[in-house]
Each structure stands twice: as structure tokens, then as C-alpha cells.
């Protein structure tokens, strides 16, 4: 009996080890295949989006339909990949030093929440541009203009949500000791933003302008939500409420994209809106004309 146990026990352990190793190999292979399929899906999405964003800005209803159809296709394909590879776990966030976590906790939480709300907008089929403009191969959508409390003090202000399609990106790798960190870099900057007002008679009334960088800019959304579609950069501006005399506003946003050669390619977007009363300062209030900015993502 002892001799039998002496033979059976090592054999059993060897079988268990072989089963575990086989399972681990299959899990790695499944995870690898899932990553490849996701990469192919991202490339296909970017290629299809390039065709869609070439629609003329004046054909806004067609662009709305195209964007919703493209996003619906993307999330259907993503669900199919997950169903084919149920054992492929989602990519875990990289650990950071505790001191850095504490220092950036509030900013990180703000960006995480912002990414989650933008992702829900895309996934739930609620993406719809109010106005759209195109230049230099890029497309800017204004998604919402709503009054609300300013994040900088709580005073009444105006929130403007935009999305930029077609922003180029590349992977940047940084090596520190034995560890290599990879992050996505989007070589697009917003140079200037201006609001030009006209009164009810159509005469110029005034202008509010400032640096183009928004209060929040989600340039690397996959960092916060792994399933985020590529090719879309979200941004939010907070500005003071418009003057009482404004009946129409022209929004001009200047951007710049860095090409592979290192040269800068400018892009300028112009959109016009009627100004409802909700966007204006209350009667008797002072017009401040301020564009607010926030720290960059950690």
C-alpha cells in the first residue's frame, strides 16, 4: 500500500500540475486572441469613422445617423468578442505609489467620473451633435450647452461639451529601471477659443476670448475605461454666462495637430447658435467674460 501511495501521489501531483499548466496556457492564449481582436476592432472603427467624419458639416442629420450606427456596430462587435473569449479578463489598472495616489486622488476621481459619463453617452446611443464643423481632417461636434454652477466657486456659468473626431495618437513608452510604462499621446492642442456676440439687430455686440485648453479634456479615454472607442476626444469648457444683449453667438475654436514630421497643422472650427435666455446673465448682473481652465490629467 505504501509503495502504491509513493507512486500514485507524485503521479497525481504531476497530473494536477499538467492540468493547471494547460489551463494557464489556454487562458493566456485566449487573452492574447481577445487583445488581437480588440486591436482589429479599434483599427476598423477608426477607418470607418474617417469616412463618416468626411460628411459635410451642413449634413448634420446624416452625420448623427452615421455616428450612432458606427457606435452601435462597435459595441455589438465588442460584446461578440467578450462572448467568444469569456475567460479573457479586463486589463487591470497599473499600480501607482501611494504618495502619488493621495496627491492626485481628487483629480483622478474627476477624470474617472468624466470618462464614465462620456462612455455611457456613446454606449447608450445618446450621442447627438447640436452643431458640427470640420477642418484639416478633424471634426468638432458641440454636444451640449447648459447653464450650471461653476466648478470654480459655484457661481452661475455655462458648460459647453464638445467632441473632436480624428485626433491622431501614438504610444509613448517610458522605461524606469526594469519597468516600462506605455501611455497614449494625442498630439492635438486647443490654441484659442472665442465667443463673438451679435444683438437682435445682427450688429456685433462684444467678444469673450481666452486660451483654448478646456476645463476638462479626455485625450486618453482608454486609460480610464478600457472599452472606450478610439478616435474620439472629449472636452468640456466652463465660461461665464453670456451678456443680456446677445441674441446670437459665434463660437470659434482654434486647434493644432502635430504631424509625423513634427510640423504643426492648424485647424479652425466656427459654429453659430441663437442665444436662449437661460444662457444669459440675470438682469442687473455684471458680465465677467471669463473662460475657466483646470489642471491636466494626472
C-alpha positions as CSV (number, residue, x, y, z in Angstrom):
1,X,0.0,0.0,0.0
2,X,2.8,2.4,0.9
3,X,4.6,1.6,-2.4
4,X,1.3,2.3,-4.2
5,X,0.9,5.7,-2.5
6,X,4.5,6.5,-3.2
7,X,3.9,6.0,-6.9
8,X,0.3,7.4,-7.1
9,X,0.9,10.6,-5.1
10,X,3.7,12.1,-7.3
11,X,1.7,10.9,-10.4
12,X,-1.4,12.7,-9.2
13,X,0.5,15.8,-8.4
14,X,2.1,15.7,-11.9
15,X,-1.3,15.3,-13.5
16,X,-2.7,18.3,-11.5
17,X,0.3,20.4,-12.4
18,X,-0.1,19.5,-16.1
19,X,-3.8,20.4,-15.9
20,X,-3.0,23.7,-14.2
21,X,-0.3,24.5,-16.7
22,X,-2.6,23.6,-19.6
23,X,-5.3,25.8,-18.2
24,X,-2.9,28.7,-17.7
25,X,-1.6,28.3,-21.3
26,X,-5.2,28.3,-22.7
27,X,-6.1,31.4,-20.6
28,X,-3.0,33.3,-21.9
29,X,-3.8,32.3,-25.4
30,X,-7.4,33.4,-25.0
31,X,-6.4,36.7,-23.5
32,X,-3.9,37.2,-26.4
33,X,-6.5,36.4,-29.0
34,X,-9.0,38.8,-27.3
35,X,-6.4,41.6,-27.4
36,X,-5.8,41.0,-31.1
37,X,-9.5,41.1,-31.9
38,X,-9.9,44.3,-29.9
39,X,-7.0,45.9,-31.7
40,X,-8.5,44.9,-35.1
41,X,-11.9,46.3,-34.0
42,X,-10.2,49.6,-33.0
43,X,-8.5,49.9,-36.3
44,X,-11.7,49.1,-38.2
45,X,-13.6,51.7,-36.1
46,X,-11.0,54.4,-36.9
47,X,-11.2,53.6,-40.6
48,X,-15.0,53.7,-40.7
49,X,-15.1,56.9,-38.6
50,X,-12.7,58.6,-41.1
51,X,-15.3,58.1,-43.8
52,X,-18.2,59.3,-41.6
53,X,-16.5,62.5,-40.4
54,X,-15.8,63.5,-44.0
55,X,-19.6,64.3,-44.4
56,X,-20.1,68.0,-45.0
57,X,-21.0,69.8,-41.7
58,X,-24.2,71.1,-43.2
59,X,-25.4,67.5,-43.5
60,X,-25.7,67.3,-39.7
61,X,-28.7,64.7,-39.7
62,X,-26.7,62.3,-41.8
63,X,-23.6,62.7,-39.5
64,X,-25.8,62.0,-36.5
65,X,-27.2,58.8,-38.0
66,X,-23.7,57.7,-39.2
67,X,-22.2,58.3,-35.7
68,X,-24.9,56.3,-34.0
69,X,-24.7,53.5,-36.4
70,X,-20.9,53.3,-36.1
71,X,-21.1,53.3,-32.3
72,X,-23.8,50.7,-32.3
73,X,-21.7,48.4,-34.6
74,X,-18.6,48.9,-32.4
75,X,-20.4,47.9,-29.1
76,X,-22.1,44.9,-30.8
77,X,-18.7,43.7,-32.0
78,X,-17.2,44.3,-28.6
79,X,-19.9,42.2,-27.0
80,X,-19.3,39.4,-29.5
81,X,-15.5,39.4,-28.7
82,X,-16.3,39.1,-25.0
83,X,-18.7,36.3,-25.7
84,X,-16.1,34.4,-27.7
85,X,-13.5,34.9,-25.0
86,X,-15.3,34.9,-21.7
87,X,-12.1,33.9,-19.8
88,X,-10.2,37.0,-21.0
89,X,-10.1,39.3,-18.0
90,X,-10.1,43.0,-18.5
91,X,-6.8,44.8,-18.2
92,X,-6.1,45.9,-14.7
93,X,-5.1,49.5,-13.9
94,X,-1.4,49.9,-13.2
95,X,-0.5,50.4,-9.5
96,X,1.0,53.8,-8.5
97,X,2.9,54.9,-5.5
98,X,0.7,55.6,-2.6
99,X,2.0,59.2,-2.2
100,X,1.1,59.9,-5.8
101,X,-2.3,58.4,-5.3
102,X,-3.0,60.7,-2.4
103,X,-1.7,63.7,-4.2
104,X,-3.8,63.2,-7.4
105,X,-6.8,61.4,-5.9
106,X,-9.3,64.2,-6.4
107,X,-8.2,64.9,-10.0
108,X,-8.1,61.2,-10.8
109,X,-11.6,60.7,-9.5
110,X,-12.9,63.7,-11.5
111,X,-11.4,62.3,-14.7
112,X,-12.7,58.8,-13.9
113,X,-16.2,60.1,-13.5
114,X,-15.9,62.2,-16.6
115,X,-14.8,59.2,-18.7
116,X,-17.6,57.1,-17.3
117,X,-20.3,59.6,-18.3
118,X,-18.8,60.1,-21.8
119,X,-18.6,56.3,-22.2
120,X,-22.3,56.0,-21.2
121,X,-23.2,58.6,-23.7
122,X,-21.6,56.5,-26.5
123,X,-22.7,53.1,-25.3
124,X,-26.4,54.1,-24.7
125,X,-26.9,55.6,-28.1
126,X,-27.3,59.2,-26.8
127,X,-24.5,60.7,-28.8
128,X,-26.0,63.5,-30.9
129,X,-24.3,66.7,-32.0
130,X,-26.1,70.1,-31.8
131,X,-23.7,71.6,-34.4
132,X,-20.7,70.3,-36.2
133,X,-17.7,71.8,-38.0
134,X,-14.8,70.2,-39.9
135,X,-11.3,71.3,-40.9
136,X,-7.9,69.7,-41.6
137,X,-9.3,66.2,-41.4
138,X,-10.8,66.8,-37.9
139,X,-14.4,67.1,-37.0
140,X,-15.7,69.1,-33.9
141,X,-19.1,68.3,-32.5
142,X,-20.8,70.6,-29.9
143,X,-22.9,68.1,-27.8
144,X,-24.4,70.4,-25.2
145,X,-24.5,73.9,-23.9
146,X,-26.1,74.2,-20.5
147,X,-26.1,76.6,-17.6
148,X,-24.9,75.3,-14.2
149,X,-22.8,76.0,-11.1
150,X,-19.2,76.7,-12.0
151,X,-16.8,74.1,-10.6
152,X,-14.6,77.0,-9.7
153,X,-16.6,78.6,-6.8
154,X,-20.1,77.5,-7.7
155,X,-21.2,80.8,-9.4
156,X,-23.7,80.5,-12.3
157,X,-21.8,79.6,-15.5
158,X,-22.2,77.9,-18.9
159,X,-21.0,74.4,-19.6
160,X,-20.1,73.5,-23.2
161,X,-19.4,69.9,-24.1
162,X,-17.6,69.1,-27.3
163,X,-16.1,66.1,-29.0
164,X,-13.2,66.0,-31.6
165,X,-13.1,63.2,-34.1
166,X,-10.0,62.1,-35.9
167,X,-7.4,63.2,-33.4
168,X,-4.1,61.3,-34.1
169,X,-2.5,59.4,-31.4
170,X,0.6,57.3,-30.8
171,X,2.1,55.1,-28.0
172,X,4.9,56.6,-25.9
173,X,7.0,54.2,-23.8
174,X,9.0,55.3,-20.8
175,X,11.5,53.0,-19.1
176,X,12.3,53.4,-15.4
177,X,14.7,50.7,-14.2
178,X,13.2,47.3,-15.2
179,X,9.6,48.7,-15.6
180,X,8.3,50.1,-18.9
181,X,5.2,52.3,-18.9
182,X,3.2,52.8,-22.1
183,X,0.7,55.7,-22.5
184,X,-1.3,57.0,-25.4
185,X,-0.3,60.5,-26.5
186,X,-2.6,62.7,-28.6
187,X,-0.6,65.5,-30.4
188,X,-3.6,67.9,-30.5
189,X,-3.8,71.1,-28.6
190,X,-6.5,73.7,-28.4
191,X,-4.9,77.1,-29.0
192,X,-7.7,79.6,-28.5
193,X,-11.5,79.9,-28.0
194,X,-13.6,82.9,-28.8
195,X,-17.3,83.8,-28.5
196,X,-18.5,86.7,-30.6
197,X,-21.9,88.1,-29.9
198,X,-24.4,89.9,-32.0
199,X,-27.5,91.7,-30.8
200,X,-31.1,91.3,-32.0
201,X,-30.4,93.6,-35.0
202,X,-27.5,91.5,-36.1
203,X,-24.8,94.1,-35.1
204,X,-21.7,92.9,-33.3
205,X,-22.0,93.5,-29.6
206,X,-18.8,92.1,-28.0
207,X,-16.4,89.2,-27.6
208,X,-15.2,86.8,-25.0
209,X,-11.9,85.0,-25.7
210,X,-9.2,83.0,-23.9
211,X,-6.8,80.2,-24.1
212,X,-8.2,77.2,-26.0
213,X,-7.4,74.5,-23.4
214,X,-10.7,73.3,-21.9
215,X,-11.6,72.8,-18.2
216,X,-11.5,69.0,-18.8
217,X,-10.0,67.2,-21.7
218,X,-10.3,63.4,-22.1
219,X,-7.4,62.8,-24.5
220,X,-6.7,59.2,-23.4
221,X,-10.1,57.7,-22.5
222,X,-8.8,54.1,-22.7
223,X,-6.7,54.8,-19.7
224,X,-9.9,55.2,-17.7
225,X,-12.4,52.9,-19.5
226,X,-10.8,50.1,-21.4
227,X,-13.7,49.6,-23.8
228,X,-13.7,53.3,-24.9
229,X,-13.9,53.7,-28.7
230,X,-10.8,55.2,-30.3
231,X,-10.7,58.3,-32.5
232,X,-12.8,60.5,-30.2
233,X,-11.5,63.2,-27.8
234,X,-14.0,64.7,-25.4
235,X,-13.6,68.2,-23.8
236,X,-15.7,70.4,-21.6
237,X,-15.5,74.2,-21.3
238,X,-16.8,76.4,-18.5
239,X,-17.4,80.0,-19.3
240,X,-19.3,82.9,-17.8
241,X,-22.9,83.4,-18.8
242,X,-23.4,85.5,-21.9
243,X,-24.5,89.2,-21.8
244,X,-28.1,90.1,-21.8
245,X,-27.8,91.9,-25.2
246,X,-26.6,88.8,-27.0
247,X,-29.1,87.3,-29.5
248,X,-26.6,85.2,-31.4
249,X,-23.2,83.8,-30.6
250,X,-20.4,82.6,-32.9
251,X,-18.1,80.1,-31.3
252,X,-14.6,79.8,-32.9
253,X,-12.1,77.2,-31.6
254,X,-8.6,77.0,-33.0
255,X,-6.7,73.8,-32.7
256,X,-3.3,72.4,-33.9
257,X,-2.3,68.8,-34.6
258,X,1.3,67.7,-34.8
259,X,2.1,65.7,-37.9
260,X,4.5,62.7,-38.1
261,X,7.2,65.1,-39.5
262,X,6.9,67.3,-36.4
263,X,5.2,70.1,-38.4
264,X,2.1,71.7,-36.9
265,X,-1.2,71.7,-38.9
266,X,-3.7,74.3,-37.7
267,X,-7.5,73.7,-37.7
268,X,-10.2,76.2,-37.1
269,X,-13.8,75.5,-36.2
270,X,-16.7,78.0,-36.4
271,X,-20.2,77.4,-35.2
272,X,-23.2,79.7,-34.6
273,X,-26.0,79.4,-32.2
274,X,-29.0,81.5,-31.2
275,X,-28.7,82.6,-27.5
276,X,-31.7,81.5,-25.3
277,X,-32.4,83.4,-22.1
278,X,-31.0,80.5,-20.0
279,X,-27.5,81.2,-21.3
280,X,-27.6,84.9,-20.3
281,X,-26.7,86.6,-17.1
282,X,-29.6,87.7,-14.9
283,X,-30.9,91.2,-15.3
284,X,-28.7,93.6,-13.5
285,X,-25.8,91.2,-13.2
286,X,-22.2,92.1,-14.3
287,X,-20.8,90.4,-17.3
288,X,-17.4,88.9,-16.4
289,X,-16.2,87.3,-19.7
290,X,-14.1,84.6,-18.3
291,X,-13.0,81.2,-19.6
292,X,-12.1,78.7,-16.9
293,X,-9.3,76.1,-17.0
294,X,-8.4,73.1,-14.8
295,X,-5.2,71.1,-14.2
296,X,-4.2,68.5,-16.7
297,X,-5.0,64.8,-16.1
298,X,-2.6,63.1,-13.7
